[in-house]
Amino acid sequence: MTLQTLVQAIKSVLAAFAGIQSNDQRKKDFEQGSWGTYIVVGLVLTIVLVFVLILLVSAIL
């Protein structure tokens, strides 16, 4: 896995999180990239999001 592949996977997962990824881009991602990369990036970004939300709520309350 190259750095460019990792960056593309992160961009794709963030776009999917935001709900702005097109169906064509999704198809292109899975044709060119490894599904494992997207799963790992998705899990890591989900964990980061949960921790950020926990920290944010803890700081506010």
N, C-alpha and C positions, 0 to 999 in steps of 0.2 A: 504494500500500500504506500503510495507516494503522498507527499504533503498536499499536492494539488487534489488528489482524490479525497483526502480527509477534509480539506476545506470545502470541496464541492458537496460532500456528504453533510457537513455542518450547515451549509447554506440551505440545502434541500430540506433537512429536518426542521430548521427554524422556519422556513416558509410553510412547511406542513403544519407546524405548531400554530402558526398565525392564521392558517386556513387560506393562504393566498397562492398556494402552488397549483399550477395548471396541470391538467391531466396529461398533456403532452410532455411536460417536464418530468412528471412522475414516471411515465413510461420510459423516457430517455435515461433517467437515473438508474432504473432497474435493468435496463438493457446493457448499460456501460459499466455499472458498478456492481460490487458484491453486496448481496442482501445482508450478509453478516455485518458489513461495515455500517450500514444504515441502522441495523438493530442496536449495535453497540453504541453508536452516536446518539440514537434516540433515548436509550436507557440512561446514558450519562447526562444528557441534557435534561431529562425528566428529574433525575436525582438532584441536579443543580437547581432546577426551578423550585422543587419542593423545599430544599434548604434555604433558598433565598426568601421564599414566602414565609417560612417559619421564623427566620431572623427578622423579617420586616414586621410581622405581627407581634413578635416578642418585643421589638423596639417600640412599637406604638402602644402596646398595653403595658 
